[in-house]
């Protein structure tokens, strides 16, 4: 039996492990740890309004980084920006632990968003490039399970700090040390022994790919961007705000991470069997149910189930939309991928802002949840419209 060398840069297992670690740093520590720590930060430092602003600017940074990443062609340049992104994720996390200056927090969240895009988008591209196996689609499903792991592991670290009577400030410092330690492995494996000579193929911009089906797909992905962010930012505090569920928010967030781990693989298998559009509509419908549960009931089990529905859909939906976009774009994916990423990102930026406005107005999360569910439902209707009109798609 061949031994596994986890320090071999060309080992598929090492590459997948390094990719998952990159997601833990870029998505878990630099993004979703903020959601884990939101309830204690709201008690001590943040207002809901400022939390919404921080979430929004974080996604502005992520949107900018994602669009920028689409246009990086040279693999050697990708490696450099991947490393820069990992360092940004680590340093901006430290700022949250040692400072309570509002301006510094805003700047750090913007840079953390850019760093997260480098870790997720660019890091995933490097993983895809380095893997040496016939069926990379299944392997990338394993890679993206790292998003679920990133939520789960960062949440466990936060729980561990508070178990030993730590504070949210100290949690950020512990997360920084953890991210610094594990990122060394990821940056080592996701690189090359020597500079790779690569012939970069330039494609002409072909606007004909923007068929009616693709336009509706892009708008539907905007709706999903909205659906992803509201729970992704506020879910623990939403649960804690319900009568009788005080303190259950963090547990629900842990469930989100666990549900997210297998979701990408499951949804991609279903898409292969039943068609991408059908499966995207189903996943978005389940997400709507999860969003509305907290608005209609304070039943503990149903609200824990809402965490399962959220974690079990949002990761898979990203993979489903991007996979379908890749198929539709044929040999020129940059333009369509950029359009999809921008649409999703705009939804992510807008959602926290309207949410805090509604929360401030009605002193409750209910109306923000209603509006979010409505917007995601509009995305489902648009996709259903493509089937009625028999527009060309999968």
Residue pairs with C-beta under 8 A, 6 or more apart in sequence:
4 11
4 13
4 14
5 11
5 14
6 13
6 14
6 17
7 14
7 188
7 189
8 14
9 15
9 130
9 188
9 189
9 191
9 192
9 193
10 130
10 132
12 131
12 132
12 133
12 139
14 189
15 127
15 130
15 131
15 189
15 190
16 127
16 131
16 139
16 142
16 143
17 185
17 189
18 127
18 185
18 186
18 188
18 189
18 190
19 123
19 124
19 126
19 127
19 143
19 146
19 186
19 190
20 143
20 145
20 146
20 149
21 146
21 182
21 183
21 185
21 186
22 82
22 86
22 119
22 120
22 123
22 146
22 183
22 186
22 190
23 119
23 120
23 123
23 143
23 144
23 146
23 147
23 149
23 150
24 146
24 149
24 150
24 153
24 154
24 179
24 182
25 86
25 89
25 90
25 119
25 150
25 179
25 182
25 183
25 186
26 85
26 86
26 89
26 115
26 116
26 117
26 118
26 119
26 120
26 123
26 150
27 116
27 119
27 120
27 146
27 147
27 150
27 151
28 149
28 150
28 151
28 153
28 154
29 89
29 90
29 93
29 150
29 154
29 175
29 176
29 178
29 179
30 88
30 89
30 92
30 93
30 112
30 113
30 115
30 116
30 119
30 179
31 58
31 62
31 112
31 113
31 116
32 150
32 151
32 154
32 155
32 232
33 93
33 154
33 155
33 157
33 158
33 171
33 172
33 175
34 54
34 55
34 58
34 109
34 233
35 232
35 233
35 234
35 235
35 236
35 253
36 154
36 155
36 158
36 236
36 250
36 253
37 158
37 168
37 171
37 172
38 46
38 51
38 233
38 234
38 236
38 237
39 236
39 237
39 240
39 249
39 250
40 162
40 167
40 168
41 51
41 168
42 48
42 51
42 237
44 167
44 168
45 100
45 168
46 54
48 237
48 356
48 359
48 360
49 356
49 360
50 102
51 233
51 234
51 352
51 356
52 233
52 352
52 353
52 355
52 356
52 359
53 106
53 352
53 353
53 356
54 105
54 106
54 109
55 109
55 229
55 233
55 352
56 349
56 350
56 352
56 353
57 106
57 109
57 110
57 113
58 109
58 110
58 112
58 113
58 116
59 113
59 229
59 345
59 348
59 349
59 352
60 110
60 113
60 349
61 109
61 110
61 111
61 112
61 113
61 114
61 115
61 116
61 117
62 113
62 114
62 116
62 117
62 345
62 348
63 113
63 117
63 341
63 342
63 345
63 346
63 348
63 349
64 113
64 114
64 117
65 85
65 113
65 114
65 115
65 116
65 117
65 118
65 121
66 117
66 121
66 341
66 345
67 338
67 341
67 342
67 345
68 114
68 117
69 81
69 117
69 118
69 121
69 122
69 125
70 121
70 334
70 337
70 338
70 341
71 334
71 338
72 78
72 81
72 122
73 200
74 198
74 200
75 126
75 129
75 192
75 196
75 198
76 192
76 195
76 196
76 198
78 122
78 125
78 126
78 129
79 126
79 190
79 191
79 192
81 118
81 122
82 118
82 119
82 122
82 123
82 126
82 187
82 190
83 187
83 191
84 115
84 118
85 114
85 115
85 116
85 117
85 118
85 119
85 122
85 123
86 115
86 118
86 119
86 183
86 186
86 187
87 115
88 111
88 112
88 114
88 115
88 118
89 112
89 115
89 116
89 119
89 179
89 183
90 176
90 179
90 180
90 183
91 111
92 108
92 109
92 111
92 112
92 115
93 112
93 172
93 175
93 176
93 179
94 172
94 173
94 176
95 104
95 105
95 108
96 105
96 108
96 169
96 172
97 169
97 170
97 171
97 172
97 173
97 175
97 176
98 169
98 172
98 173
99 105
121 341
123 186
123 190
124 140
124 143
124 144
126 190
127 140
127 143
127 190
128 136
128 140
130 190
131 139
133 139
137 268
137 323
138 265
140 319
141 264
141 265
141 268
141 319
142 265
144 264
144 315
144 318
144 319
145 260
145 261
145 262
145 263
145 264
145 265
145 315
147 260
147 264
147 315
148 257
148 258
148 259
148 260
148 261
148 262
148 263
148 264
148 311
148 315
149 257
149 261
150 257
151 253
151 256
151 257
151 260
151 311
152 254
152 257
152 258
152 260
152 261
153 257
154 175
155 250
155 253
155 254
155 257
156 254
157 171
157 174
157 175
157 178
158 171
158 175
158 250
159 250
159 254
160 174
161 167
161 170
161 171
161 174
162 171
166 174
203 331
203 332
203 334
204 332
205 332
205 335
206 332
206 335
207 335
209 328
209 329
209 330
209 332
209 335
209 336
210 336
210 339
211 391
211 392
212 386
212 389
212 391
213 328
213 386
213 391
213 392
213 393
214 328
214 336
214 393
216 382
216 383
216 385
216 386
216 391
217 321
217 324
217 325
217 328
217 340
217 383
217 386
217 393
218 339
218 340
218 343
219 343
219 379
219 382
220 280
220 284
220 321
220 379
220 380
220 382
220 383
221 321
221 340
221 343
221 344
221 347
221 379
222 343
222 344
222 346
222 347
222 379
223 284
223 347
223 375
223 376
223 378
223 379
223 382
224 284
224 287
224 314
224 317
224 321
224 344
224 347
224 376
224 379
225 343
225 344
225 345
225 346
225 347
225 348
225 351
226 347
226 348
226 350
226 351
226 372
226 375
226 376
227 284
227 287
227 288
227 291
227 314
227 347
227 372
227 373
227 375
227 376
227 379
228 314
228 317
228 318
228 344
228 347
228 348
229 347
229 348
229 351
229 352
230 291
230 351
230 352
230 355
230 368
230 369
230 372
231 238
231 290
231 291
231 306
231 310
231 314
232 310
232 314
233 351
233 352
233 355
234 355
234 365
234 368
235 249
235 252
235 253
235 256
235 307
235 310
236 249
236 250
236 252
236 253
237 249
237 365
238 249
238 294
238 365
238 369
239 245
239 248
239 249
239 252
239 294
239 303
239 307
240 246
240 247
240 248
240 249
241 364
241 365
242 294
242 298
242 303
243 298
244 298
244 300
245 298
245 300
245 303
248 300
248 303
248 304
251 304
252 303
252 304
252 306
252 307
253 307
255 304
255 307
255 308
255 311
256 307
256 308
256 310
256 311
257 311
258 311
259 307
259 308
259 309
259 310
259 311
259 312
260 311
260 312
260 314
260 315
263 311
263 312
263 313
263 315
263 316
264 315
264 316
264 319
266 316
267 279
267 283
267 313
267 316
267 317
267 319
267 320
268 316
268 319
268 320
268 323
270 279
270 282
271 279
271 280
271 320
271 323
271 324
275 394
276 320
276 323
276 324
276 327
276 393
276 394
277 324
277 383
277 386
277 387
277 393
277 394
279 320
280 317
280 320
280 321
280 324
280 383
281 380
281 383
281 384
283 313
283 316
283 317
283 320
284 313
284 317
284 376
284 377
284 379
284 380
284 383
285 380
286 309
286 312
286 313
287 309
287 310
287 313
287 314
287 317
287 376
288 373
288 376
288 377
288 380
289 306
289 309
290 305
290 306
290 307
290 308
290 309
290 310
290 313
291 306
291 310
291 369
291 372
291 373
291 376
292 369
292 370
292 373
293 302
293 303
293 305
293 306
293 309
294 303
294 306
294 365
294 369
295 365
295 366
295 369
295 370
295 373
297 303
318 344
321 340
321 344
322 337
322 340
324 393
324 394
325 333
325 336
325 337
325 340
326 333
326 337
327 394
328 336
328 393
328 394
329 335
329 336
329 337
347 375
351 372
354 368
354 371
355 365
355 368
355 372
358 367
358 368
358 371
359 365
359 368
361 367
386 393
